[in-house]
Amino acid sequence: MIIVNEKKNSNQIEKEDELFIPPIPPPNKKSQIQFDETELSKEQLESVKQLDLNKYHPILVKCEQCNKNKVIPIPIKKVQNIDSREILIAYLHQNKETHEIHCIIFEIDHQFNVYFPKATDVLMNLSSLNDAEKLEKANYKIRTIFVLCDICRKTLQIQVPEKIQKRIKESHLPKIPLCYIHTDEKGNEPHCLVVFIDKNYGDRNRRLADILIFE
């Protein structure tokens, strides 16, 4: 008979901590709601109940432009397949009152903690609108910026309408994030390029969203 002593000395605990190996494999955990359900509307609560919690992890993020909480289903498998410690999420949705389409961008870690949520304006691929001509006829003043997309492997011409230019000018941020959602020439799955521009449009950092989610 083997008798196991459950008490561990300090050396054993330190070694386990250093190796990041749990002494007993933890049980498989299902995704669980980690926010107060009273913050949800009946419609949101029903949508969460219909989620497959083995596939999606619901998180609650407030949208500054909608001024409402949004329940965002994060695909668990996609998160697990990303090696980065910080995963950039872009959530595309529409304001039900103004009908404006915009994004919430934020980072999560592999424990689904949320960092730096920010509502941003969205530009879609304008090629389907016959380039900028239709926008010009609608009395928009277009400003074009050039940004490299690593997925498309080419420099893109992103056309910023006057309405968004005004928001950039009035922003208190030194660099303003702008989401450009598009597909490549082969028509593959759309992706989101987040461009950080200054008010002079002279300094443009960029980052591809790791996961793009549509409402």
Secondary structure, DSSP 8 states (H G I E B T S, - for coil): ---------HHHHHHHHHHT--SS----------S-GGGS-HHHHHHHHTS-TTTEEEEEEEETTTTEEEEEEEEHHHHHT---SSEEEEEEEE-TTT--EEEEEEEE-TT--EEEEEEEEEEE-GGGGTTTHHHHHTT---EEEEEEETTTTEEEEEEE-HHHHHHHHH-SSSSEEEEEEE--TT--S-EEEEEEE-TTS--EEEEE-SEEEE-
